[in-house]
Amino acid sequence: RCVEVFYIYFRAGRVEEPYVSITKKRQMPKDGYSEEVEKEVGQAEGKLCTHRSAFSRASVIQAFLGSAPQLTLQLYICVLQQEITAARSIFMVLSLLSIVYGALRCNILAIKIKYDDYDVSVKPAAYLCIFMWRSFEIATRVTVLVLFSSVLQIWTLPVVLLNFFGFFFYPWILFWQSKSPFPENIEKALSRVGTTIVLCLLTFLYAGINMFCWSAVQVKLNDPDLINKSQNWYRLTVYYMLRFIENAFLLLMWYIYKTDIYLYVCAPLLVLQLLIAYCMAILFMLVFYQFCHPCKKLFSSSITEGLLSCFMFCFVCKPPKSTALTDKANLKSSEKADESRSSNKTIDSQNGNPHQSVSSNA
């Protein structure tokens, strides 16, 4: 792909292309109106866009299936050896930057997939918020996993497998509950077995991402594009609440069973710092969705309204059944009374008795 990209780039503009494609993109709404803009896209530009999209997806795969396990392993070795060499620290920083970049690309891909009809332009402030959000979230998550695994090695595998298989089977459970037909339009050349393998690899990557941070791209197997394009604040709230509780529980287990290698570490301060760092990640996420999201004008509700509705959902009580039945009976009786009055009015008007019609209206 890299060779073909350079070949197309240096040959672009030298030979006239036989045909061009016309794309239609809508601009962000201004004062309630959204204009549609047509743009000509040549063959070279279209191929370059395809390769750029492939590079973005490859960076996500490399980040969460390569750099994330590597960073966790390197930090685990440093904790057990109680030594951080210069070379190892450099590679750990590069791995962390690689994961953050992959998460950032995942956010941008999610925005472009969900709002494909619009001309989306991401501002530098949005990139900065996403970078800070993902940096705090991923660094905290990796540190918590390493601390827990360094004192309770036997429980590390159950925790990891529970997280991984939970996120792996979650899209499949939703797919089975929807009772939708098996996806057949992924690739025409693929058989049912090949399609199943592709979907398993997709959910495998989805689980790998959610192990370390929130996946901005939500897999939906019963959708033709395999992506959930709706903005679900409830799922986002539940994820971060459960992840915060899990991190706090793992840190508590580490604090209880910590060994002598942490003799010179102020454990309460470290726990407090990690929890505050995770809260900082949530804060930058809220700032991004509330102020810096490039498509915030298209939201049906802001993230603050969504979070408030999610929290209020747990505390608002439904009216008693007897009251509801009484209100329903009163409503039916009033409807019947209105119908009887309207029928009397019709009969009186046909009989030419205006006084009775007026009295019935009264």
N, C-alpha and C positions, 0 to 999 in steps of 0.2 A: 504493500500500500504506500509506503514512504517513497519508493522509487517511482511509482505511477503518479503520485502527487507532484513530485518535482518535475516529472516529464510533462504533465498537463500544464503546470504553472508556467514553465518557460516557453511552451509552445502556444500559450493562450494569446489570441490577438493576431497571430501571424497568418492564419488561414481563416477565411470566412466560413462560418458554420452554416450547414445547409438549412437548419431550422432552429427555432428557439421556443422555449416553453413560456407560457404566461401564467404567473401566479397572482393570486388575489389575497391580499392581507388587509385586515381592518386595523385602523389605528385605535389607540386607547380613547375611550369616550371623553369628550370635552364639552362641558355644559349639557350633558345628556345626549350628545350626538356622536356618532362614530362613522367616520368616512372609510370607504373601501378604496384601496390603492392597488392598481395593477402594475406589475413589474415583469420585464422580460428577463428570463434566465436562460443563458446559453448552455450548450452541452458541457463545456469545460467547467463552468461555475457549478452546474448541477452535480457533476462528478466530485468536485472538490468539497461540496457540502456533504455529500454522502460519505466521503472519507473522513471528514472532520467529525461527523456524527459517530462513525465507527471508532475513531480514536477516543472520543469522549467515553463511550461505553467500555472500551478496553481499559481506560484509566480507572474506571470504577471497579472492574473485575480485578485488576492488578492490585488495587489499594486494599480491598477487603479480603481477597483470597491469597494475597502474597505479603503485603507490607504489614497488615494487622497481626497475623500470627507471628511474623518475624519480630515485630516490636515487642509483643508480649513475651516471647521467648528470651529476647536479649535483656529485657528488664528483669525477668525472673532470674537469669544467670547472675546479673549484677547484684541482686538482692542476696542471693545465696552466697556469693563470693565476697560480698561486702566491699566491692571495688568496682569503680567505673573508669575504664581506660579511655584515653582520648579517641582512639579509633572507634571503640564501641559507642561512645557518646555521639560521635558524628553520624554513624549509621543509624542510631536510634532517632536522632533529630530528622534525618532524611526520611526514615520510615514514617515518622509522625506527620511530616509535611506531605508525604505521598498519600497517607490516609485522609488527611484534611482536604487535600486537593480532590481526591476521589469523591468525598462526601459533597464538596462544593459543586463538582460537575454533576453529581446526582441531583442536587437541588435545581440546577439550571436545566437539566434534562426534564425534570418533572414539570417545571414551569412551561417549557416549550412544548411538551407533549399535551398538557392540559389546555393550553391556550394557543393551539396550533393555528387558529384562524386569525390571530392578532399579530401585529408586528411588535414583538417584545424587545425592549432595550433595557438591559440591566445596568444600573448606575454604580459607580465606585462605592458609594455608601452601602449598597446592598451586598456587594462582594465583601466588604469589610465586616459587616454584621454576620454574614454566613461564616466567614473565616474564624471570627472570634467564637461564635456559637459552636462550631464543630471542633475547634481546638480544645476548648474547655470540656466539652462532652466526651470526646474520644480519649483525651489524656486522663481524665478522671476515671473513665470506665476501665481502661487498661491497668491503671494503678490499683484500682480496687480488686480486679481479678488476680493480679500478681500478689498482692498482699494476702489475699485469702488462700491462694494456692500454696504460698510459702509456709503456711502453718497447718493447713488441713489438706494435704495432698490427696488423701483418699476420697475426699468429698468434691474435689475439683471436677472430675469427670462427670458425676451426676448433675452438677450445676450447669456445666457447659452443654451436656446432651439435652437437659430439660429445656434450656433456652433455645438451642438450635432446632430441635425437633418440634418445639412449640410453634416457632415461626415458620418452619418448613411445612407443617401440615395445616396451618391456619388458612391459607388460600384454598387448599383442597377441601377443607371442611365447609367453607363458604360456598364452594362450587357444588359440592354434593347437596347442601341444603337448598340451593337455588333450583335443583333438578333441571339444569340446562343441558342441552345436547353437548356431546364431546366436541371440542374445537377442531374444525377440519380445514380452516382457511389460513393456517399459519404459513404453510409452504405446500404448493401443489405437488412437489416431487416427494414429499414425505409421506410415509405410510402411517397407520395409527400408532405403531410401535415407535417410529421415529418422532412423531408428534409428542408422544408421552415422554420420551427421553428429553426432548427440548423443554417441555414444561417442567420436568423435574430439575433440569439444570437451572432454569429461571427461578424456581422457588428455592433452590440451593443457594443461589446468589442472594436472593431476597433474605433468607435466613442468616447468611453470613454478614450482611449489612446490619440487620437489626440486632445482631449480637453485640455490636459496638456502638451503634447510634441509631437514631430514628431514620427509617428509610423514607425519603421524600416521595419516591415512586412506589405506589401501592399496587401490588399485583392483584388482578381480578380476572380469573380464568374464564368466566362466562361472558366477558366483554370481547368484542372482535379485536380490539387493540391490546388486549391482555393487561390494560392499565386502568385503574380507577381514577377517573378524571374529576370526580366530585371532591370538594374540600370538606373533609370530615374532621371537625374540631373535636368531636367526642372521642374518636379513636386516638387522636394526638394527645389529648388530656389523659386518657387512661394509660397510654404507653409511658408517659413521663412520670405519672404518679406511681405506677408499678415499678418502674426502673429506679426511681428514687428510693422507694421502700426496699427494693432488693439490694441496692448499693449500701444503704444504711445497715441492713441485716448482715451483709458480708463483712462490713467494717466492724460491726459488733462482735462477730465470731472471731475476727482477727484480733481484736482487742482482748478478748477473753483468753484465747489460746496462743498468744504471741510468745515466741521463744526468746532465747538469750541474744540472738542476732539483732534484736531491736532494743537492746539494753540502753543504748545511748540515743534513742529516739523518743521524743515526747509524744507518746501515743495519743492522748486526748487532743493535743493541738493538731496532729496530722489528720485525725478523723474530722475535726472541725474544718480544717482547710479543704479537704476533699469534698465535704458536703457543700461548703460555700462555693467551691469551684463549679460543682454541678448546678447549683442555683444560678451562678453567673451565666452558664450556658443557656439555661431556660430564659434568663432575662434578655440575652442577646437574641434569642429566638423570637421572643415577644416583640422586641423592638423591630426586628426584620419584618414580621408579618403585619405589624401595626403601622409602620411608617415607611419602610424601604422596599416592600414587595412591589415589583414592577406592574403587577396586575391587581393591585389592591382595590382599584375602582370597580372591578368586576365581581368582588366578593358580595355575596348576598348579605353577609353579616361580618363584622370585624372579629378579630380573634378575641378581644376582650368580651364582646357580647357572647361569642361562642363558649368561652370558658365560664362566664357567669351562668349561662343556660345549663352547661354541664354540671356545675356545682349545685345550682338550684334544683336540678332534676332529682337529686338525691334527697332533698329536704322538703320539697313541696308535697303536701299530702293531697290525695284525691278527696272530693266531697263524699260524705257518707252515702251509702246505697239508698237508704230510706229517703234522704233529702232529694237525691237525684230522681227517684221514682215519683215523689210528690211533685217536683217541678215538671216532670214529663206529663203527669196526669193533668196538672193545671194548664199546661200548654195545649194538650189535646182538647180539654173542655173549652178553653177560650177559642180554639180553632172551630169547634163545633158551633159555638155561639155565634161566631162571625158568619159561618156558613148559613145558619138559620136566619140571621138578620138579613143577609144578602138575598136569600130566597124569598123572604117576606116582602122585601123591597121590590123584587122583580114581579111578584104576583100582584102587589098593589098597584104598581105602575101599569100593568096590563089591564087591571080592572078599572083604572081611572080614578082611584081614590088617593089623592095627594096627601090628605091629612093623615091617613094611616101610615103612608110612606114616610112622612116627616116624623111621626111619632116613633116609627121603628128605627129610623136613623138616629133619633135622639136616644 
